């Protein structure tokens, strides 16, 4: 039963692959900003998106939750990024792929936002909503990896954005029907109070919360 609470040698790791033969790495990820575009508060934005972590410890963590040995890990590459996270893709010898999501420091407080998202994804999966399974997470940066992270299974398939403009009208209509169906199912879920979802062990004793038990 899940107890979910509702509460009001060193190397640059930019676009290169990680290989276990390099041993222990302290990895730093920056945005190069070489596209020649002037940005508002660019120095501040670059600092906020700067990530430093222990690549070897991240590789060990990913391998452990994927039930693989670290020697089976082929590479860890930058996969994607958004406004608040950078995503790395780990690939194993048998083709299994796992995603590691590292939070930028601009998201404050990271602890609560990351912990709540993990609990929310778990809650949605319990109700049959197709979201990625969280394999491991840490909402604090004081862990062996050295930064907050979430490790997720990679959902198979092609991103809809890569083929949206090539779809026929009937195919677009079917996609939109699926989106509406998911939204309806989410809106039908009932919770005792408004606020954010958390696992009980991610809340402090001083936090006010309401227990919500799910099988």
N, C-alpha and C positions, 0 to 999 in steps of 0.2 A: 504494500500500500504506500503510495506516495503522499507525503505530508506537505501539501502546498499551502502557503499562507498568503493572504491578501493584505496588503498594508497600504493605509492612507500614508697552435699557430694562428694568427688572426687574419681575417680576410674581409674584404668588402662584400656585402651580400645585397646587391642591388638588382641585377638581372641575371646573375650567374646561378648555376645549379650547385647544390650542396652534395658532397660525396663523403661517405663515412671514412674513406681512406685519408681524408685530410685531418682526422682527429678532432680535437676540441676547438671550436671556433667561437669567437665573440663576434656576432653578426650585427652590422649596422645597416639600416635601410634609410635612404634619403630619396627625396625627389630631386632629380637633377635640374629641372626647370630650364631646359635648353631649347625650348620651342620658340624663344624670342618674344613671347607674349608678356606684356607688362601686367602685373597683378597688384591688386590692392593689398597692402600689408604683407608683401610676399615673404619677407624675412620671418615675420611672425608665423605665417602659415607653414613655412618650411620647418620651423622649429617644432610646431605642433605635430607635424607628420613624421618627425624623426623617431625611429625606433631602434633601440639597442637591446639585444638579448643574446643568450647563449644558444647558438645553433645546435651544438651537440646535445644539450639537454632537451631542446625541443624535439630533435630527431629521436632521442630515447623515449620521450613521452608519447610521441605519435606512434612509434613502433609498439610500445607496450599496450596502448589502448586498441591498436589494430591487431593485436595478438600475433605480432611478427617480431623477429629479431632485427636488431639494427643493421646487421649485415645484409638483410634482404631489402633495405631501403636504397633505392637507386638514385633518387634526386628529390630536392625540395626547391620548387621554382615559384616565383611570384606569379600568381594566377589572376588576381583582379584587385581592385580597391574602390572604395566609395568615399563618402564624406567623413566617415567616422572609423573605418577599419581598413586594414590591408589583409588580403587573403593569400596564403601560400598553399600550393598543392604538393603533397607528398606522394610519390609513386613508388610502389614496391615491384619486385622482380616478377611477381605473378600477375601484374597489371592492376592490382587494387590501388585505388586513389582515395586519399583522405585530405580534407581541407583543414588548415589551421588559420583561424581568424585572430589577428592581433589588433587591439584597440589603439587608436591614436589618443594622445594625451589631451586633445581638445574636448573630448567627451567627459563631462564632469557631472556628478561623480561617477567614475567608471565602475566602481564596485557595484553600485546599485543598478545601473543600467545593464551591465553584463549579467549579473545574477538574476535579474528579473527576466531578461530575454531567454535565458536557459530554462527557467521554470515555465515560461509561457510556451516555448516550443514543446516542452514535455507535456504540458496540459493539452495542447492542440493535438499532439500525436495520440494521446489517450482517447480523444474523441474522433479519431479517424481522419483528421486533416493531414494532407500529405505535406509535411515539412521535414527538413533534414533531421536525422537523429544526432543528438549531442553525445559524443563519445567521452569527452572529458572537458573540464573547464577550470579556470582559476580567476576569480574576480579581484585578486590581489597581485601586485607586482613582486612581492617578496616570496617568490617561489624559485626553484632551481632554474627555470627558463629565464627568469629575470624580467618578465612583463606579463600583463594580464592577457589571457588567451581563451579561446574556445576552439575545440577540435570537433569537427563534424564529419559525418559520412558525406560522400559526394553523390548527389542524386544523378542518376543516369539520364541522358537525354540531351537535346540540343536547345540552347536558350532561345526563347521565342523571339527575342529581339533580333536575332541573327537571320530570321526568315520572315518576319512580320510583313514586310512590304512586298514579299513574293507570294503571299497567301491569296487564294481566291476568296471572294466575298463569303461564300458558304463556310469555308474553313475559319475565317475570322469570326463569323457568327457563332460557330461551335466553341471557339476559345472563349468568347465573351460569355456564353451560356455557362461554361465551367467556372469562370470567375464569379459570376453572380451566384451560382450554386454554393461555392465555398463561402462567399460573404454571408449568404443566408444561414448556412450551418453555423458559422461563427456567431452571428447575431442571436441565434437561438440558445446558445450556451448561457447558463444562469450561474451567477456568482452572488455571494451574500452581501457584498459591499462593493463600492467602487474603489479603484486604486490600482496597484501593481501586484503581480504575482511573484512570490519567492518561495524557495524551499525553506523549511523551518531552520535548518542548520546554517543558512546564509543570513539570518536575522540576529541582531543582538537583543539581549534581554530588555534593553531600554526602548526597543521599537514597539510601537503599537500595531497589533495585527489581529486578524480573525482566521481561525483554522478552517481549512477547506480540504476535506479528505477525498481522494480519488483512488480508485482501484488501479 
